[in-house]
Amino acid sequence: MGEHEPEGGRKVAEAAKGASGRQPEETASAGAGGAGSAKKTASAKKAAAAKKAAPAKKAAAKKAPGRTAAAKKTTGKTTSAKKTTAKKAASISKAHPPKKVTIAPPKATVALGEAAPARTVAPEPPKGESRTALVRRARRINRELAEVYPYAHPELDFENPFQLLVATVLSAQTTDLRVNQTTPALFAKYPTPEDLAAANPEEVEEILRPTGFFRAKTKSVIGLSKALVEEFGGQVPGRLDDLVKLPGVGRKTAFVVLGNAFGHPGITVDTHFQRLVRRWRWTEETDPDKIEAAVGALFPKSDWTDLSHHVIWHGRRICHARKPACGACPIAPLCPAYGEGETDPEKAKKLLKYEKGGFPGQRLKPPQAYLDAGGRPAPPLGATG
């Protein structure tokens, strides 16, 4: 038992020694092995976590495949849309270079805003002409014409308001000269409204035949004569509202009577007046009532009657519809339409009519002032020269 003890003790000692002899190496390797095992453990954990997360991600992807695909498609579309827009912009800029944007000045904007309501009351001035300049130019034209036609007067023969009223109605669609050559026989046979109201229509038609539209005119003059007798005691009324109620009487006829028989200012918008005020760019209106309002706004009311005479006389003698005598026109520097007619002075003089061209006027019995100025009376109906 004693012998066995040392052997056992040695074995134990050797084992202990051997163990202790290997301890530094094995301890180091064991330490390294421990660290490695720790790293392996961490990586294993991460791998295990990743494996667990992967199915979750796949499950999430499976649950919402549409969103992922839509997101990818949207991204793709946005990118392609940007590329397409860029290409289109490049092609447009090459094909059509951008135009410069012109902004109207404040004055032009204000003028455009005021043009619409002013058309029925005040004329629209020519391009670049202010309203003040238009008023000054229009009034200067009237002053110039007053010097050229100081003897301007109604070119219808009359001795009283009734004769002027009838003569004005008959002047539609014919010349004042033709009316003046016709009315002497009419007034000789029917001197008063009572006489004409009771006249035989066929006899009146025969007298009025030279004026044209004689049947309609006969109906008008007999009708207005009856109205004067029945409603106004055989007297011509001096009010616009009363005159326009008479058969065949409009605003133009009423203003002729009011201005020249009663002294009440009025603008006579006949064909000559309409043509000239548009040619002079006093207004662009074509309706007679609107022309009357537009031109009337340019002048004092006291000038309206004489203004009408000046414009009408100028239209009959110099500023003709087809061949205006621009070269002989006294207001050529003020006319925006200068050059529409003959500009050569010698050729233009040959286009002048009535007393300006050395010919008779339209009245058989003109005022003395007209005769004193060198005017010649018209011949009676059927006469020559």
C-alpha positions as CSV (number, residue, x, y, z in Angstrom):
1,M,0.0,0.0,0.0
2,G,3.0,2.2,0.7
3,E,4.6,1.3,-2.7
4,H,1.4,2.0,-4.4
5,E,1.1,5.4,-2.8
6,P,4.3,6.8,-4.3
7,E,3.4,5.5,-7.7
8,G,0.0,7.0,-7.3
9,G,1.5,10.0,-5.9
10,R,3.9,10.3,-8.8
11,K,1.2,9.8,-11.2
12,V,-0.6,12.5,-9.5
13,A,2.5,14.6,-9.2
14,E,3.4,14.0,-12.9
15,A,-0.1,14.6,-13.9
16,A,0.0,17.8,-11.9
17,K,3.4,18.6,-13.3
18,G,2.4,17.8,-16.7
19,A,-0.7,19.7,-16.3
20,S,1.2,22.6,-14.9
21,G,3.8,22.3,-17.6
22,R,1.1,22.5,-20.3
23,Q,-0.8,25.2,-18.6
24,P,0.7,28.3,-20.1
25,E,0.3,27.1,-23.7
26,E,-3.0,25.5,-23.2
27,T,-4.2,28.5,-21.2
28,A,-3.3,30.8,-24.0
29,S,-4.8,28.6,-26.6
30,A,-7.8,28.1,-24.4
31,G,-8.0,31.9,-24.1
32,A,-7.7,32.3,-27.8
33,G,-10.1,29.5,-28.2
34,G,-12.4,31.3,-25.8
35,A,-12.2,34.6,-27.7
36,G,-12.7,32.8,-31.0
37,S,-15.6,30.9,-29.5
38,A,-17.1,34.3,-28.3
39,K,-16.7,35.8,-31.8
40,K,-18.2,32.7,-33.3
41,T,-21.0,33.0,-30.8
42,A,-21.7,36.6,-31.7
43,S,-21.5,35.9,-35.4
44,A,-23.8,33.0,-34.9
45,K,-26.2,35.2,-33.1
46,K,-26.1,37.7,-35.9
47,A,-26.6,35.1,-38.5
48,A,-29.5,33.6,-36.5
49,A,-31.0,37.1,-36.2
50,A,-30.6,37.7,-39.9
51,K,-32.1,34.4,-40.7
52,K,-35.1,35.3,-38.5
53,A,-35.4,38.8,-40.1
54,A,-35.2,37.4,-43.6
55,P,-38.4,35.5,-43.4
56,A,-40.1,38.6,-41.8
57,K,-38.9,40.8,-44.7
58,K,-40.0,38.2,-47.2
59,A,-43.4,38.0,-45.5
60,A,-43.7,41.8,-45.5
61,A,-42.8,41.9,-49.1
62,K,-45.3,39.2,-49.8
63,K,-47.9,41.1,-47.9
64,A,-47.4,44.4,-49.8
65,P,-46.0,43.4,-53.2
66,G,-48.2,46.1,-54.9
67,R,-46.8,48.9,-53.0
68,T,-43.2,47.9,-53.7
69,A,-43.9,47.5,-57.3
70,A,-45.9,50.7,-57.5
71,A,-43.1,52.5,-55.8
72,K,-40.6,51.1,-58.3
73,K,-42.9,52.0,-61.2
74,T,-43.6,55.5,-59.9
75,T,-39.9,56.1,-59.5
76,G,-39.3,54.8,-63.0
77,K,-42.2,56.9,-64.4
78,T,-40.9,60.0,-62.7
79,T,-37.5,59.5,-64.0
80,S,-38.8,58.8,-67.6
81,A,-41.2,61.8,-67.3
82,K,-38.3,64.1,-66.3
83,K,-36.3,62.9,-69.2
84,T,-39.2,63.3,-71.6
85,T,-40.0,66.8,-70.4
86,A,-36.4,67.8,-70.7
87,K,-36.3,66.4,-74.3
88,K,-39.5,68.3,-75.2
89,A,-38.3,71.5,-73.6
90,A,-35.1,71.2,-75.6
91,S,-36.8,70.5,-78.9
92,I,-39.4,73.3,-78.3
93,S,-36.7,75.8,-77.4
94,K,-34.8,74.9,-80.6
95,A,-37.8,74.9,-82.9
96,H,-39.5,78.0,-81.4
97,P,-37.4,80.5,-79.6
98,P,-39.3,82.2,-76.8
99,K,-41.0,85.5,-77.7
100,K,-40.4,88.6,-75.7
101,V,-43.4,89.6,-73.7
102,T,-44.4,93.2,-74.2
103,I,-46.3,94.9,-71.4
104,A,-48.5,97.8,-72.3
105,P,-47.7,101.0,-70.4
106,P,-50.2,102.2,-67.8
107,K,-51.5,105.0,-70.1
108,A,-52.4,102.4,-72.8
109,T,-54.2,100.3,-70.3
110,V,-56.3,103.2,-69.0
111,A,-57.2,104.2,-72.5
112,L,-58.4,100.7,-73.3
113,G,-60.5,100.6,-70.3
114,E,-62.1,104.0,-71.1
115,A,-62.7,103.2,-74.8
116,A,-65.8,101.0,-74.3
117,P,-68.1,103.3,-72.4
118,A,-66.9,106.3,-74.3
119,R,-68.0,105.0,-77.7
120,T,-71.7,105.9,-77.4
121,V,-71.0,109.4,-75.9
122,A,-67.5,110.4,-76.9
123,P,-65.6,109.4,-80.0
124,E,-62.5,107.2,-79.9
125,P,-59.5,109.4,-81.0
126,P,-57.1,108.2,-83.7
127,K,-54.1,106.2,-82.6
128,G,-51.8,108.3,-80.6
129,E,-54.2,111.2,-80.2
130,S,-55.6,112.1,-76.8
131,R,-59.1,113.1,-76.3
132,T,-58.0,116.7,-75.5
133,A,-56.1,116.8,-78.8
134,L,-59.1,115.4,-80.6
135,V,-61.4,118.1,-79.2
136,R,-58.9,120.8,-80.2
137,R,-58.5,119.4,-83.7
138,A,-62.3,119.1,-84.2
139,R,-63.0,122.6,-83.1
140,R,-60.2,124.0,-85.2
141,I,-61.7,122.2,-88.2
142,N,-65.0,123.8,-87.5
143,R,-63.4,127.3,-87.2
144,E,-61.5,126.8,-90.5
145,L,-64.7,125.7,-92.3
146,A,-66.6,128.7,-90.8
147,E,-64.1,131.0,-92.6
148,V,-64.5,129.0,-95.9
149,Y,-68.3,129.0,-95.7
150,P,-69.3,132.1,-93.8
151,Y,-72.6,132.1,-95.7
152,A,-73.5,128.5,-94.9
153,H,-77.2,128.0,-94.5
154,P,-79.9,125.4,-95.0
155,E,-80.0,124.6,-98.7
156,L,-83.7,124.1,-98.8
157,D,-86.0,126.9,-99.9
158,F,-88.6,127.8,-97.2
159,E,-90.5,130.7,-95.8
160,N,-91.9,129.2,-92.6
161,P,-91.5,126.2,-90.4
162,F,-94.2,124.2,-92.3
163,Q,-92.5,124.6,-95.6
164,L,-89.1,123.6,-94.1
165,L,-90.7,120.6,-92.5
166,V,-92.2,119.4,-95.7
167,A,-89.1,120.2,-97.8
168,T,-86.9,118.2,-95.4
169,V,-89.1,115.2,-95.6
170,L,-89.0,115.3,-99.4
171,S,-85.2,115.6,-99.4
172,A,-84.8,111.9,-98.5
173,Q,-83.0,110.0,-101.3
174,T,-82.7,113.0,-103.5
175,T,-80.8,116.4,-103.7
176,D,-81.9,119.6,-102.1
177,L,-81.8,121.2,-105.6
178,R,-84.4,118.8,-106.9
179,V,-86.6,119.5,-103.9
180,N,-86.2,123.2,-104.3
181,Q,-87.3,122.9,-107.9
182,T,-90.4,120.9,-106.9
183,T,-91.7,122.6,-103.8
184,P,-92.8,125.9,-105.5
185,A,-95.6,124.2,-107.3
186,L,-96.6,122.2,-104.2
187,F,-96.7,125.2,-101.8
188,A,-98.5,127.3,-104.5
189,K,-101.3,124.8,-104.5
190,Y,-101.2,123.8,-100.8
191,P,-99.8,126.7,-98.8
192,T,-101.0,125.5,-95.3
193,P,-101.2,122.2,-93.4
194,E,-105.0,122.4,-93.7
195,D,-104.8,122.6,-97.5
196,L,-102.3,119.7,-97.8
197,A,-104.2,117.6,-95.3
198,A,-107.3,117.8,-97.5
199,A,-105.4,117.3,-100.8
200,N,-106.0,114.6,-103.4
201,P,-103.1,112.1,-103.0
202,E,-103.0,111.5,-106.8
203,E,-102.5,115.2,-107.5
204,V,-99.8,115.5,-104.9
205,E,-98.0,112.4,-106.3
206,E,-97.9,114.0,-109.7
207,I,-96.3,117.1,-108.3
208,L,-93.7,115.1,-106.2
209,R,-92.8,112.6,-108.9
210,P,-89.4,114.3,-109.7
211,T,-88.2,113.8,-106.2
212,G,-88.4,110.0,-106.4
213,F,-90.3,107.6,-104.0
214,F,-93.2,110.0,-104.7
215,R,-96.0,107.7,-103.4
216,A,-94.3,107.2,-100.0
217,K,-93.5,110.9,-99.7
218,T,-97.0,111.9,-100.6
219,K,-98.3,109.7,-97.9
220,S,-95.9,111.2,-95.4
221,V,-96.6,114.9,-96.2
222,I,-100.3,114.4,-96.2
223,G,-100.1,112.4,-93.0
224,L,-98.0,114.9,-91.1
225,S,-100.3,117.7,-92.3
226,K,-103.3,115.9,-90.8
227,A,-101.4,115.4,-87.6
228,L,-100.5,119.1,-87.4
229,V,-104.1,120.0,-87.9
230,E,-105.6,117.5,-85.5
231,E,-103.0,117.6,-82.7
232,F,-101.2,120.9,-82.9
233,G,-103.8,123.3,-84.3
234,G,-102.1,123.6,-87.7
235,Q,-98.8,124.7,-86.2
236,V,-95.4,123.0,-86.3
237,P,-94.4,122.2,-82.7
238,G,-91.0,123.4,-81.5
239,R,-90.2,120.3,-79.4
240,L,-88.2,117.3,-80.5
241,D,-90.5,114.8,-78.8
242,D,-93.5,116.2,-80.7
243,L,-91.8,116.4,-84.1
244,V,-90.6,112.8,-84.1
245,K,-94.2,111.6,-83.7
246,L,-95.2,113.0,-87.0
247,P,-95.3,110.7,-90.0
248,G,-92.0,110.6,-91.9
249,V,-90.2,112.8,-89.4
250,G,-87.0,111.4,-87.7
251,R,-84.4,113.0,-85.5
252,K,-82.5,114.4,-88.5
253,T,-85.6,116.1,-89.9
254,A,-86.5,117.3,-86.5
255,F,-83.1,118.9,-85.8
256,V,-83.2,120.7,-89.2
257,V,-86.5,122.3,-88.3
258,L,-85.6,123.0,-84.7
259,G,-82.2,124.6,-85.6
260,N,-83.2,126.6,-88.7
261,A,-86.9,127.5,-88.0
262,F,-86.9,127.8,-84.2
263,G,-83.2,128.5,-83.4
264,H,-82.8,125.5,-81.1
265,P,-79.4,123.9,-81.4
266,G,-79.2,120.5,-83.1
267,I,-76.9,118.3,-85.1
268,T,-78.1,117.1,-88.5
269,V,-76.6,113.7,-89.2
270,D,-77.2,113.2,-93.0
271,T,-75.1,111.1,-95.3
272,H,-72.5,113.8,-95.8
273,F,-72.1,114.5,-92.1
274,Q,-71.7,110.7,-91.3
275,R,-69.1,110.3,-94.0
276,L,-66.9,113.3,-93.0
277,V,-66.9,112.8,-89.3
278,R,-65.7,109.3,-89.7
279,R,-63.2,110.3,-92.3
280,W,-61.8,112.9,-89.9
281,R,-61.9,110.3,-87.1
282,W,-64.1,112.2,-84.8
283,T,-65.9,108.9,-84.2
284,E,-66.1,105.4,-85.6
285,E,-69.8,105.0,-85.0
286,T,-72.1,104.2,-87.9
287,D,-75.5,104.6,-86.2
288,P,-76.8,108.2,-86.7
289,D,-78.0,108.6,-83.1
290,K,-74.6,107.5,-81.7
291,I,-72.8,109.8,-84.2
292,E,-74.9,112.6,-83.0
293,A,-74.0,111.9,-79.4
294,A,-70.3,111.4,-80.1
295,V,-69.8,114.6,-82.2
296,G,-72.1,116.6,-79.9
297,A,-69.7,115.8,-77.0
298,L,-66.9,117.5,-78.8
299,F,-68.6,120.9,-79.2
300,P,-70.6,123.4,-77.2
301,K,-74.3,123.0,-77.8
302,S,-74.5,126.5,-79.2
303,D,-72.2,125.4,-82.1
304,W,-74.3,122.4,-83.2
305,T,-76.5,124.0,-85.9
306,D,-73.7,125.9,-87.7
307,L,-71.4,122.9,-87.3
308,S,-73.9,120.8,-89.2
309,H,-74.0,123.4,-92.0
310,H,-70.2,123.6,-92.3
311,V,-69.7,119.9,-92.4
312,I,-72.5,119.3,-94.9
313,W,-71.4,122.1,-97.2
314,H,-67.8,120.8,-97.2
315,G,-69.0,117.3,-98.0
316,R,-71.0,118.6,-101.0
317,R,-68.4,120.9,-102.4
318,I,-64.9,119.6,-101.6
319,C,-64.8,116.4,-99.6
320,H,-66.7,114.1,-101.9
321,A,-67.4,110.5,-101.3
322,R,-65.6,109.0,-104.2
323,K,-63.1,111.7,-105.3
324,P,-62.3,114.1,-102.5
325,A,-60.4,117.2,-103.7
326,C,-57.6,116.8,-101.1
327,G,-55.3,119.2,-103.1
328,A,-57.9,122.0,-102.8
329,C,-59.0,121.3,-99.2
330,P,-58.5,124.1,-96.7
331,I,-58.3,121.7,-93.8
332,A,-55.9,119.2,-95.3
333,P,-53.2,119.6,-92.6
334,L,-55.9,118.7,-90.0
335,C,-57.3,115.7,-91.9
336,P,-56.1,112.1,-91.0
337,A,-57.5,110.9,-94.3
338,Y,-55.5,113.3,-96.5
339,G,-54.4,111.6,-99.7
340,E,-57.5,109.4,-100.2
341,G,-58.4,111.8,-103.1
342,E,-56.6,113.9,-105.7
343,T,-53.7,115.8,-104.1
344,D,-52.6,117.7,-107.1
345,P,-53.9,121.3,-106.7
346,E,-54.8,121.9,-110.3
347,K,-56.5,118.6,-110.7
348,A,-58.3,119.0,-107.4
349,K,-59.8,122.3,-108.4
350,K,-61.6,120.6,-111.3
351,L,-63.4,118.4,-108.7
352,L,-65.0,121.4,-106.8
353,K,-68.8,121.7,-107.0
354,Y,-71.4,124.4,-106.7
355,E,-70.1,127.9,-106.1
356,K,-66.5,126.7,-105.3
357,G,-66.4,125.3,-108.8
358,G,-68.1,128.3,-110.3
359,F,-71.5,126.6,-110.7
360,P,-75.0,127.5,-109.3
361,G,-75.9,126.5,-105.8
362,Q,-79.0,124.5,-104.8
363,R,-81.4,127.2,-103.7
364,L,-83.6,129.1,-106.1
365,K,-84.0,131.8,-103.5
366,P,-80.8,131.8,-101.4
367,P,-80.1,134.3,-98.6
368,Q,-78.6,137.6,-99.6
369,A,-75.3,136.8,-97.7
370,Y,-74.8,133.9,-100.1
371,L,-75.4,136.1,-103.1
372,D,-73.1,138.8,-101.7
373,A,-70.3,136.2,-101.4
374,G,-70.5,135.4,-105.1
375,G,-73.0,132.5,-105.0
376,R,-75.3,131.8,-107.8
377,P,-79.0,130.8,-107.4
378,A,-80.1,127.5,-108.9
379,P,-82.3,127.4,-112.0
380,P,-86.0,126.5,-111.7
381,L,-87.3,123.1,-112.6
382,G,-87.0,122.4,-116.4
383,A,-84.5,125.3,-117.0
384,T,-81.0,124.8,-118.3
385,G,-77.7,126.4,-117.3
